Amino acid sequence: MTATATAIPVQKIRRGERPPSRKIRHPLAERIAPYVYIAPFFVLFAIFGLFPLLFTFYVALFDWNPIGEQTFVGLANFERLVQDPRFWNAFVNTFGIFLISTIPQLLLALGLAHLLNHAMLKFANFFRMALLVPYITSVAATALVFAQIFDKNFGLINWVLGWFGIGEVNFLASQVGSWIVISSMVMWRWFGYNTLLYLAGLQALPREMYEAASVDGASSWQQFIHLTIPSLRPIIIFTVIMSTIGGLQIFTEPLLVAPESGLTCGGGRQCQTLALFLYEQGFGQFEFGYGSAIGVALFVIVVVVSLINFFLTTRTRRAR
């Protein structure tokens, strides 16, 4: 019995050519598995992040009473916001506290990181770990300590000022004095965190770069200006932008530094920030529409800062 063999065409593959690829079909479960893995983040973000943001924009268009009627008023809340001197006072306080706290804080963090990176210190790891103590300390405990330090009658600062013949200063009674107290708390809490960021960047820089600069006759200051700062530019931009965003949303420090004054932060609202003003109008006066308008204004400011961050990052990449 003879079997007739079926002729099967065999494709000749030339030398150097890849064989024709066969499309592998994956099961449906394998194709949707990556989307299932990342879905929890997007679901939680949509529920607790995106929806509250969009709902805030919606509520800002209403005269919203949580236990009464909700009347559509359009842009009336924003018109009221622009004409409200309390808003501009909070705006000035927010940026004043930000400038006083952020600029010295970042300069101090950069200098301390440079010192820890180059100095031959014993127990260097201990000092680096100690920088995180202010970060992990409760904000309420920090507020109690700084309130005593700047106290009018028995504060450490007034005791030192007495050596120079300066009388007792009531810091919390004036606008600039309140800025100094709150800025000191912010600096104390965040300068260690930023120092570790700068220190991590410095330790990633090659030592040969500094050795070559020393051979060429560059001084320590010239190396710091022309080598260290340009190399740390991405980290510096990150810390500046993050400090800016955090400074615009500062809330806990002004609330706790003068607890007897409540949400107004003093009779003259001398230290009331935008976030504190938002909380006062929304949850203190129950004007949810007006409070949402303040939140939208804060959101716009954060978006502008983010665009500046993108612009600076793009310029840094091009420069490199």
Helices and strands as residue ranges (DSSP letters): H 28-45, I 46-50, H 51-59, E 62-64, E 70-72, H 76-83, H 85-118, H 124-130, H 133-136, H 139-149, H 156-163, G 171-173, H 175-203, H 207-215, H 220-223, I 224-228, H 229-231, H 233-248, H 252-257, G 259-264, H 274-279, I 280-284, H 288-319
